[in-house]
C-alpha cells in the first residue's frame, strides 16, 4: 500500500478509524455519517492522494491495491447489506486455497442500493453480485470484511458445484479443515427451502460425521460398501502399532481387515516406502490390508466389492454381498 492520507487534518477521526478498519477503503455513502464532506473526497482525488477503485468507492492511498483492499472495495461498492460470499468468503475463511478471478458478493433482496455501473448496465466489472432473500440470516454477525457464515458459504458452493462429487468435496473440506461440523451443516441445510441433492448431501453429511474425509471415501461407502451390502466399517479409527499410532480409512475390526484408499495420482518413492512400512506394521499386528485407488472405487466398484467380500468371508463374515444395479449378472 502506498502513501496514506488517513491522517489528513480534513478527515474526521471517525472516518480515519473506518479507513484503518477497511484497509484504506471508503465508499461515498459512508462519508457523510462519518462527518467527511464529499467535497474533501473530491479534493483528495484531484490532488492524487486518493484514487477511485469503483464508482463511488475510493482508496485513501497511492500505489497498488492489496487483495484485502480489493475485497473491501467490492463489498462496499454493493452497499450496506452486501457481504462477501461463495469463493471470496471461502478464500477469507481458508475453506479454499484458490483465489477466484471475480469477487463474489451477496446482497439482500429486494435491494434498494444502486449497484449498476451505468444507467442501463447492472454489471460491475470484476464483481459477481448474488441477490438473496435470506441474506440477513446468512451473514456472519462479527467477521470483517462482512461475509457469509462458514456453513452458508459451504452450502452456497455446494449448490453451485457442477456435480454431486464436487458438492460433497466442499462439505468434506469444510469439516476436514475443522471450520465447521457435519451437524452444523445439517442444521444450516434445514433452513434452506430449496436444495439440490438434498437427500444425497444429507447422507454424505452423516458419513462425514462418522469420519469420511474425502470424495473418494464417500464414493467408497456409497458405491462399494453400502451398494453391495458389505458390513459397515469403522471410519478413521486410531490403531497403535508398536510405538506408533495411525488412522485407518476403513477397519472391519471383527474380521481383521482394513481397506485403505489412495487418491494420489502419483506415488513418490518416499511415499511408497512409507506406505510399505505402514502396511508391514499392520500385517504384523494381524490385519489383512487391501489398497484401492480412485479408479478401483469409481470405475470398478462392483469388482472391488467382490474382492473385499471374498476376503471378509474368508475371515469369518457370514454374509454375502448383494448385487447393485451396475453389477453384471453372474454366469452359470
Secondary structure, 3 states (H helix, E strand, C coil): CCCECCCCCCCCHHHHHHHHHCCCEEEHHHHHHHCCCHHHHHHHHHCCCCEEEECCEEECECCCCCHHHHHHHHHHHCCCCCEECHHHHHHHCCCCCCCCCCEEEEEECCCCCCCCCECCECCECCEEEEEECCHHHHECCCCCCCEECHHHHHHHHHHHCCCHHHHHHHHHHHHHCCCCCHHHHHHHHHCCCCCCCHHHHHHHHHHHHCCCCCHHHHHHHHHHHHCCCCCCCEECCEEEECCEEEECCEEEHHHCEEEEEECCCCCCHHHHHHHHHHHHHHHHCCCEEEEEEHHHHHCCHHHHHHHHHHHHHHCCCCCCCCCCCCCCCCCC
